[in-house]
Amino acid sequence: AQRVTQPEKLLSVFKGAPVELKCNYSYSGSPELFWYVQYSRQRLQLLLRHISRESIKGFTADLNKGETSFHLKKPFAQEEDSAMYYCALSGAGANSKLTFGKGITLSVRP
Amino acid sequence: KAGVTQTPRYLIKTRGQQVTLSCSPISGHRSVSWYQQTPGQGLQFLFEYFSETQRNKGNFPGRFSGRQFSNSRSEMNVSTLELGDSALYLCASSPLAGANTGELFFGEGSRLTVL
């Protein structure tokens, strides 16, 4: 079975503060990990995936297989980062479906 | 390039009725997946269609079904509606089969209310 846990529902920070959104997963094989984001009144969209190893909008996420984690980080939060963030996992073959965490609301205050 | 289009955007049904939701993927995308989003359970995978074939199915009862047409458009159907079926139903498309192959492009969803 594949499972994604986002332990916090809400994170509120001031502009310029560092941000870390936590994500832990459970999967017996080699997972593909993603972060999806939903800004206010917009559709759900991909932020980044671990295999691309990119920094998108200043966000990075490192896959830690030992700790089964894929935390999302940004050194200096901006107000436009306020959104709902979902961590998601996909396996392969019959497990190649997205399993989402419950999501976390990031609120960046001015 | 037009995004994923879902219709209808909102609908209200009563218990026992059935409903059909439609999804038009991005042009050239052959995979269409459906997800149910509720406050309690979050986003849950329903099924995926690729080239008119269901290639994957989530843990939902048989009342939930779907199909895909030759132009890649997809429909999902829920029969004998229950109050718990009230949810936002999201459709996502991608060029290749399987969520592990790349980005899923989501529609805005169809919000179903069952009274």
Contacts between the chains, C-beta under 8 A, distances in Angstrom:
chain1	res1	chain2	res2	distance
A	32	B	99	7.4
A	32	B	100	4.3
A	43	B	3	7.4
A	43	B	4	7.9
A	43	B	106	5.0
A	43	B	107	6.6
A	43	B	108	5.2
A	43	B	109	7.7
A	44	B	90	6.9
A	44	B	106	4.3
A	45	B	105	7.8
A	45	B	106	6.9
A	46	B	103	4.4
A	46	B	104	7.1
A	49	B	102	7.9
A	49	B	103	7.4
A	86	B	43	6.9
A	88	B	99	7.9
A	90	B	98	7.2
A	90	B	99	3.9
A	90	B	100	4.1
A	91	B	100	6.7
A	92	B	98	7.2
A	92	B	100	5.6
A	93	B	98	7.8
A	94	B	56	6.4
A	96	B	48	7.9
A	96	B	56	6.6
A	96	B	97	7.4
A	96	B	98	3.3
A	96	B	99	5.4
A	96	B	100	4.7
A	96	B	101	7.4
A	97	B	33	7.1
A	97	B	45	4.3
A	97	B	48	6.4
A	97	B	56	5.4
A	97	B	58	6.8
A	97	B	99	5.4
A	98	B	33	7.6
A	98	B	35	7.5
A	98	B	43	7.6
A	98	B	45	6.3
A	98	B	99	4.4
A	98	B	104	6.6
A	99	B	45	7.0
A	100	B	35	7.9
A	100	B	42	5.8
A	100	B	43	4.0
A	100	B	44	7.8
A	101	B	42	7.4
A	102	B	42	4.6
A	103	B	42	6.6
A	103	B	43	7.9
